[in-house]
Amino acid sequence: MDTTKMHEPNKTIFPPLPLEEWEQTKDTLHLYFQVIGKIRLKLMPRRNHWWNVTLYVTSRGLGTGPIPYESYTFEIDFNFINHQLQIQTSTGASEHIPLQDGLSVSSFYTQVMKSLEVLGIQANILAKPFDTKSTIPFAQDDTHTSYNPEQVNRYWRVLVAVDQAMKEFSGRFYGKTCPVHLYWHHMDLTVTRFSGKKVPVRPEASIVEKEAYSHEVVSLGFWAGDDKVRFPAFYAYTYPSPDGLDQEPLKPDVATWVDSNGSPMAILNYEEMRQLENPRQALLDFLESSYQAGAKLAGWPVQELEVKPLTEL
């Protein structure tokens, strides 16, 4: 066993993630995610609220989980330790693509589709970005080529820590809850709780919004920053947004309410959180206080939905 790779108990689990430092790599990685996400969208059986299209944090990166295809399954995994894209099937066949600086989105897309073809898998996707600042079709994108292994690995280590906290938070709720998963269109890791109440869908809503917001939710997530928010942050919102939401208390004290398209959104700056004495507990407090704020004002049966800690087995 290689003990040099063993966990260090006192090592910081929330490393710094300044957006400006890795933005070019982030933009390229985001488009890689979209290529793989669209393959899952194309071939995975439909699930409510787009749960069939997401990616999951793994012990080595991010992955699709098993995707059914004909009489077998396959899965696609980003390995952010060895920096490979791995496509593996239940038949034992596999393909690997090195992830390295200079790998354009065009080359990545071409190699992925070729690897699928070698494995006998057909996935005719809409091969262009969805809702990103890039509009270049994947096969033509020689602009996005940045891949810094250390920066990507650091981003993934942040996701591992956040994924763990979100899963603990998720287990405290008896109601319908989505898996902790990453939506590749905005590159945010999320967990959403549902009251069970259906809500009217806005006629002008997009096809994505109509499926995502068919029911009352409190949604919580993490994203690494973008053109509008220039820092990594956690967020939480309630839909529909109840009156007075932005007057509810949040934890920790550095969390705040901001306006997001006319509705309150709770924000916790990642950098400010990681500087606190117990950042993991601060994150759990943010998730819980944001949920409590929305659920109570919206009239959810909060006590009935709360999972009590086990005292004995």
C-alpha positions in Angstrom: 0.0 0.0 0.0 1.3 3.5 -0.9 1.2 5.2 2.5 2.2 8.5 0.9 -1.4 8.9 -0.3 -3.0 8.2 3.1 -5.3 10.8 4.6 -3.7 13.4 6.8 -6.2 13.9 9.7 -5.3 17.6 10.3 -5.1 18.6 6.7 -7.4 21.4 5.6 -10.4 20.0 3.7 -11.5 23.3 2.3 -8.6 24.5 0.1 -8.6 28.0 -1.4 -10.3 28.3 -4.8 -9.9 31.9 -6.1 -11.9 32.2 -9.4 -9.4 34.4 -11.2 -6.6 31.9 -10.6 -8.2 29.0 -12.5 -11.0 30.6 -14.6 -9.6 29.5 -18.0 -9.3 25.9 -16.8 -12.7 26.2 -15.2 -14.3 27.3 -18.5 -12.7 24.4 -20.4 -13.7 21.9 -17.7 -17.2 23.2 -17.8 -17.5 22.4 -21.5 -16.0 18.9 -20.9 -18.8 18.4 -18.4 -21.4 19.5 -20.9 -20.2 17.0 -23.5 -20.5 14.1 -21.0 -23.7 15.5 -19.4 -25.4 15.6 -22.8 -24.4 11.9 -23.4 -26.1 11.0 -20.1 -29.1 13.2 -21.1 -29.4 11.4 -24.4 -29.2 7.8 -23.1 -30.4 7.8 -19.5 -34.1 7.0 -18.8 -36.0 10.1 -17.8 -36.3 11.0 -14.1 -38.2 13.8 -12.4 -36.7 17.3 -12.2 -33.8 16.4 -14.6 -32.2 14.0 -12.1 -31.3 11.8 -15.1 -28.8 14.3 -16.5 -26.5 15.1 -13.6 -23.0 14.1 -12.6 -21.9 12.7 -9.1 -18.9 13.3 -7.0 -16.8 10.1 -6.8 -13.7 9.1 -4.8 -11.5 10.1 -7.8 -13.4 12.8 -9.6 -16.9 13.1 -11.1 -18.9 10.4 -12.9 -22.2 9.6 -14.6 -23.0 6.4 -12.7 -24.2 3.4 -14.7 -26.0 4.3 -17.9 -28.2 1.5 -19.5 -27.4 0.7 -23.1 -28.9 -2.3 -25.0 -28.2 -5.3 -22.8 -25.4 -3.8 -20.7 -24.4 -0.6 -18.9 -21.5 1.8 -19.2 -20.3 4.8 -17.2 -18.1 7.7 -17.8 -15.7 9.0 -15.1 -13.5 12.0 -14.8 -10.5 10.9 -12.8 -9.0 14.0 -11.3 -6.1 12.1 -9.6 -4.6 10.4 -12.6 -6.3 13.0 -14.9 -8.0 10.7 -17.3 -11.5 10.3 -18.7 -12.5 6.7 -18.3 -15.3 5.0 -20.2 -16.1 1.5 -18.8 -18.8 -1.0 -19.7 -20.3 -3.9 -17.8 -18.9 -6.2 -20.5 -15.4 -5.4 -19.4 -14.4 -3.2 -22.3 -13.0 0.3 -21.6 -11.5 3.4 -23.2 -9.3 6.1 -21.6 -8.6 9.7 -22.7 -5.8 11.6 -21.1 -6.8 15.0 -19.6 -4.0 17.5 -20.1 -3.2 21.1 -20.9 -3.8 21.9 -24.6 -6.7 19.4 -24.9 -9.2 21.5 -26.8 -12.9 21.0 -26.4 -13.0 20.0 -30.0 -10.4 17.3 -29.5 -12.0 16.1 -26.3 -15.4 15.8 -28.0 -13.9 14.0 -31.0 -12.1 11.5 -28.8 -15.1 10.9 -26.6 -17.4 10.2 -29.5 -14.7 8.0 -31.1 -14.3 6.0 -27.9 -18.0 5.5 -27.7 -18.0 4.2 -31.2 -15.2 1.8 -30.5 -17.3 0.5 -27.6 -20.4 0.1 -29.8 -22.3 3.0 -28.2 -24.3 5.5 -30.3 -25.1 8.9 -28.7 -26.3 11.5 -31.1 -26.2 14.6 -28.9 -27.0 18.3 -29.6 -23.2 19.0 -29.8 -23.1 22.6 -28.6 -23.0 24.4 -25.2 -26.2 25.0 -23.2 -26.6 28.2 -21.3 -22.9 29.1 -21.1 -20.9 32.1 -22.2 -19.5 30.0 -25.0 -21.7 29.4 -28.1 -19.1 27.5 -30.1 -20.2 24.0 -31.2 -18.1 21.4 -29.5 -16.5 20.0 -32.7 -15.3 23.5 -33.7 -14.1 24.7 -30.3 -10.3 25.1 -30.5 -10.5 28.2 -28.2 -10.9 26.4 -24.8 -7.7 24.4 -24.2 -6.7 25.1 -20.7 -6.3 22.2 -18.2 -4.2 22.7 -15.1 -4.2 19.4 -13.2 -3.4 20.9 -9.8 -6.3 23.4 -10.1 -8.7 20.8 -11.3 -7.7 18.5 -8.4 -8.1 21.3 -5.9 -11.6 22.1 -7.3 -12.6 18.4 -7.0 -11.3 18.3 -3.4 -13.6 21.2 -2.6 -16.5 19.2 -4.1 -15.6 16.1 -2.0 -15.8 18.2 1.2 -19.1 19.9 0.1 -20.6 16.6 -1.1 -20.0 15.0 2.3 -21.6 17.9 4.2 -24.6 18.0 1.8 -25.2 14.3 2.2 -25.2 14.6 6.0 -27.7 17.5 5.7 -29.8 15.5 3.2 -30.2 12.6 5.7 -32.0 14.8 8.2 -35.2 15.1 6.1 -38.0 12.5 5.6 -39.4 14.2 2.5 -38.5 13.9 -1.1 -34.9 14.9 -1.7 -32.8 14.8 -4.8 -29.4 13.1 -4.8 -26.4 15.4 -4.1 -25.4 16.0 -7.7 -23.8 18.4 -10.1 -25.9 20.1 -12.8 -23.5 20.6 -15.7 -25.3 23.5 -17.3 -24.3 25.9 -14.5 -21.6 23.6 -12.9 -23.2 23.7 -9.5 -23.4 21.0 -6.9 -26.9 20.9 -5.4 -29.3 19.2 -3.0 -33.0 20.1 -3.1 -35.8 19.4 -0.6 -39.4 19.2 -1.7 -42.5 19.8 0.4 -44.6 17.6 -1.9 -46.9 20.5 -3.0 -47.3 21.1 -6.7 -47.2 24.7 -7.8 -48.4 26.5 -11.0 -45.8 26.6 -13.7 -45.2 30.0 -15.3 -46.3 30.0 -18.9 -43.1 31.8 -20.0 -40.9 29.3 -18.2 -38.4 27.4 -20.3 -38.6 23.6 -20.7 -35.8 23.3 -18.1 -37.6 25.5 -15.6 -41.0 23.8 -16.1 -39.6 20.5 -15.1 -37.3 21.8 -12.4 -39.9 24.0 -10.7 -43.1 21.9 -10.9 -43.2 21.5 -7.1 -42.4 23.6 -4.1 -38.7 23.4 -3.2 -35.9 24.7 -1.0 -32.7 24.3 -3.1 -29.2 24.6 -1.8 -26.0 24.5 -3.8 -22.3 25.4 -4.4 -20.7 26.9 -7.4 -17.2 28.1 -8.2 -18.2 31.6 -9.4 -19.1 33.0 -12.7 -19.1 36.3 -14.7 -21.6 37.9 -12.3 -20.5 36.4 -8.9 -16.7 36.6 -8.9 -16.1 34.2 -6.1 -17.0 30.6 -5.1 -20.1 30.6 -2.9 -22.9 28.5 -1.4 -26.5 29.6 -2.1 -30.0 28.7 -1.1 -33.4 29.8 -2.3 -37.1 28.8 -1.8 -39.4 28.5 -4.7 -42.0 30.0 -4.7 -40.3 32.6 -2.5 -42.4 33.4 0.6 -42.9 37.0 1.7 -40.4 38.2 4.3 -37.8 35.5 3.5 -34.9 38.0 3.4 -35.7 39.0 7.0 -35.1 35.6 8.4 -31.8 34.9 10.3 -29.0 33.0 8.7 -26.0 31.2 10.1 -23.1 31.7 10.2 -23.0 35.5 10.7 -21.1 36.1 7.4 -24.0 34.7 5.4 -26.4 37.2 3.8 -29.5 37.6 1.7 -29.1 39.1 -1.9 -31.6 39.8 -4.6 -31.6 37.2 -7.4 -33.9 38.1 -10.3 -36.4 39.7 -7.9 -36.3 37.0 -5.2 -34.1 36.6 -2.1 -31.2 34.2 -2.2 -29.0 33.3 0.7 -25.3 33.5 0.0 -22.3 32.2 1.9 -18.9 33.3 0.5 -16.7 30.1 0.3 -13.5 32.0 1.2 -15.1 33.6 4.3 -16.5 30.2 5.4 -13.2 28.4 5.1 -11.6 31.0 7.3 -13.9 30.2 10.2 -12.9 28.1 13.1 -15.1 25.1 12.1 -15.9 25.6 8.4 -17.7 22.3 8.0 -20.1 23.1 10.9 -20.5 26.6 9.4 -21.6 25.0 6.1 -24.1 22.7 7.9 -25.4 25.7 9.8 -25.9 27.6 6.6 -27.8 24.8 4.9 -30.0 24.3 8.0 -30.8 27.9 8.6 -31.5 28.6 4.9 -33.9 25.6 4.8 -35.6 26.6 8.1 -36.1 30.1 6.8 -37.9 29.1 3.6 -39.7 26.0 4.9 -41.3 27.7 8.0 -42.5 30.8 6.0 -43.9 28.5 3.3 -45.8 26.5 5.8 -44.0 23.2 5.5 -44.7 20.6 8.2 -41.1 21.1 9.5 -41.3 18.9 12.6 -43.0 16.0 10.7 -40.2 16.1 8.1 -37.3 16.2 10.5 -35.3 13.0 11.0 -34.4 12.6 14.7 -30.9 11.3 15.6 -30.8 7.6 16.5 -30.0 7.1 20.2 -29.6 3.3 19.9 -29.8 0.5 17.4 
